[in-house]
Amino acid sequence: MNDHSTRTDYNHFLPLQTRWADNDIYGHVNNVAYYGYFDTIVNEYLIGAGALDIHNGEVIGLVVETGCKYFSALEFPQKLEGALHVAHIGNSSVRYELAIFKTGDDAPAAEGHFVHVYVDRETRRPVNLPDAFRTALGKLVSN
């Protein structure tokens, strides 16, 4: 039994590259860098799908929960692939599940999740997910 996902569990992939600044004093990618990768994967998808306008959109996502499990170390320089699927879509919230793979590997180096609550940009109050979000996110729902 695996204690992690595999590539086949994900619907969207994004090539990534470790950066010099990602390494810590111990010679591997520091845990905080993974959350930057996760944020990049989610936002790249939403922007590319036409759901998120980071400059002028009325709706923004706020992170209310995160988690990450680490399986193997990464370091600079290394080519990676970020992976994404959507585990749950609520009225105003979404649970994104993500993984970071060394390019070509089937088992992730790390996997994690983000829960975003989507709010009005001005009031910061939760709003129902706009149709563009529901359409884009529906393409990534896990079966």
N, C-alpha and C positions, 0 to 999 in steps of 0.2 A: 504494500500500500504506500503510495506517495503522500508525503506531507506537504506537497506543493502542486501547483498547476503545471500545465504544459502549454506549448504554443497553440494547440488545437482549442484551448479554452478561450481564446481571444479573437476579436473581430477586426481590430485596427492595429496597425504597426507603424512605428515611426523610427527611422534611423537616428541614432544619437551618437555622440562622441564624448568620451570623458575629457575633462579640461584639466590643465595643470593645477588649477586652484581647487579641484575636487579632492585631491589627495590630502591626507592628513599626515601628521608626524610619524605615524606607524606605517606609512607607505601604501595605504589603500584608500579607496574612495570613502570619505567620511559619511556617516549616516545622514547628515542633513542634506547632502547632495541628492540623495534618492528622492526626497520630497520635491526638490527642484525639477528633477526629471519627471516625476508624476504630474506636477503642475503643467509642465511644458506639453506633455502628451495630451492631457485633457483639453487645454486651451487651444492647442494646434488643431485638434479635431473640431472643436466647436466653432472656431473662427473659419476654418476651411469649409465646414458644412453650412456656413452662412447663418448660424444660430446666435453667435456672440459677436457683438460690436463693442470692443473694449474701450473705444473712445467716446461713442455717442449713444450707445444702447441704453434703454431705460432699465434693463435688468442686469444685475451682476450676481455672481456666485460667491458666497462666503463659506469657507471651510469650517465645519462644526465638529468634525471627527476625522482622525487619521490613524493609520496603523501601518506597520511594515515588519516583515519577517525577512531575515537575511540568510542566504544559503551558501553563497560562495563570494569571495572577495573580488572586487574590481579594482583596477588601478589605471593610472595614466601612463601611456596612451593606449586606449582600447576602444574599439568600435562596438557599439551596443545597438540593441533594438528595444524600444519601449512598446509595450502591448497594453491594450485597453479593451474592456467590455463593461457593460452596464448591468449591474445586478438587480437594481430596483429603481423605479421611477415613481415618486409620490406626487402629491399636489404641488409642492414647492421644493422638494428635495430630490436628490439623485445620489445613489451609491455607485461610485466608480470603483472597479477593481482593476488593478494594474500590475504589470510585471516588467522587470528589466532582465533582458537576456543578453549574454555575450553573443555576438553575431554568430549564427550557425548552431548554437546550442539549443536543445529541446527543453532542458530544465532551466528554470529561471535562477538568476543570481540573487534576486530579491522579488518579493511580491507584496503588494500593499493595497490599501483602500483609502479613498477620500469620500466623505459625505459632504456635499455642498447643499446649502439652502439658498435658493434664488430669491433675491430681494429687490425692491425698488431702489434704484441708484441714489435717489434723494432722501427718501424716508428711512431706508434700511429695514423696512418691514417686509415680511415674506409675501410673495405674489405667486399666483398660479403660473406654472411653467407656460411660456408662450408656445404657440403651435410650432414655430420653427425649431424650438428646443425639442419638443415631443417627437417631431419627425426625425430630427438628427439622432436623438438618443435611442429611438425605437430601432434603428438599424444596428445598434450595438447590444441590445438586450440579450442576455444569456438564455440558452434554452435548457 
